[in-house]
């Protein structure tokens, strides 16, 4: 298996890209496994999903042998193959719980799509990144909606076309990652502990709220939507428990689990 799934005691699903012999490059089999594991994790009672790579590097992007095998494929075969990668990006992007990506070593090509699809991205201070597709006469098409959302059109105009290698500090300033750290393991632990201290339903609803509100005009429809969302969560079992716990100066029930 090229991907392993582990559920921790804190109800965190950890997905490990486990192809360190090829720097965790992904092929059609790896993409299929990732989709299956993420879809399965979404059926579980989990609090977060973590994506990481085994060994020295997060991921080198597309596997060269896989790419070589597609050279002789016709247009329709290439479309169908690319649709699977597009499905992976969407499934990861739409995961119901908070998603966290840990980046060490190299993250090249399609790997930046995986990073951009996650809610929280942590990079080791020696990590390096590259949107390398044009070096091969290709384009970062399938990952582009997510990467552009993360870094913006202005940065994409440069790095999609230059295929420059850039480092963790640049990835931070561009918005591709949220934090540059010395120790990914301890930083992950801090993020997870923070997340699981919050209301499980509220966390998921807050994530969905961003999707539903972003780029919408601030008008009567949006005011109605946001008013209904806060009203709905206030009267929910979790909302009532959270408010009562706050005023009674006790821990909410979800922190006792």
C-alpha positions, 0 to 999 in steps of 0.5 A, a space after each residue: 500500500 502506498 497510503 496508510 490511514 491511522 486513527 489516533 486516540 484523539 480521533 484524528 485521522 492521519 494519512 501517510 504518503 508512504 512511497 519514500 523510495 520515490 519521494 512520495 510521488 503519486 501515481 494513479 494507484 496512490 491517487 485512488 488510495 487517497 480518495 478511498 481513505 479520505 472518503 472512509 475517514 469522512 464516515 468516521 467520528 473524527 475531529 481532524 484529518 492530517 496529511 503527511 509524507 514519509 521520509 525526507 520529503 512531503 511529495 515530489 508530485 507526479 510519479 515520473 514512471 506514471 507520467 511516462 506511461 501516459 505519453 502514448 495515451 490519447 486525449 480522452 484517456 488523459 482527461 479521464 486520468 486527470 479527472 481522478 486527480 481532480 476528484 482527489 483535490 475536491 474530496 480533500 478540499 471538501 473534507 468535513 473536519 479540519 484538515 492539516 498538512 505537514 510539509 518537510 523537504 520537497 513539495 513539487 508540482 501536484 503536491 502543492 495542490 494537496 497543500 492548498 486543499 488543506 485548511 491548515 498547512 505547516 512547513 518545516 523551515 527547510 522545506 522547499 516548493 516548486 510549481 514545476 509543471 512548465 519545466 516539462 512542457 505542462 501546466 498545473 491545471 487540475 490544482 490551479 483552482 486551489 493553489 490560486 485560492 491560496 496564493 492569489 492570482 498575482 503570485 500565481 502569475 509569476 510562479 506558474 510561469 517561472 517554475 522557480 523553487 522557493 522556500 518556506 519563508 516565501 511560501 508563508 508570505 504567499 499564503 501557501 502555508 500558515 506557519 514555518 516551524 522547527 518541529 512539525 510533530 510538536 507543532 501538529 500536537 499544539 494545533 490538534 489540541 487547540 482544535 479538539 478543545 472546540 465544539 466538534 459541530 461548530 468547527 465543521 459549521 465554521 468551515 462550511 460557513 467560509 465556503 458559503 460566504 466567500 466572494 458573496 455580495 454583502 446583501 440581504 441574502 447574505 445577512 439572512 444566511 448568516 443570521 440563520 446560521 448563528 441562530 441554528 447553532 445557538 439552539 443546537 445541543 452543542 451550542 446550548 452546552 457550550 453556552 451553559 458551560 461558559 456561564 457555569 464556568 465548567 468544561 463543555 461535555 466535548 472536552 470531557 470525552 
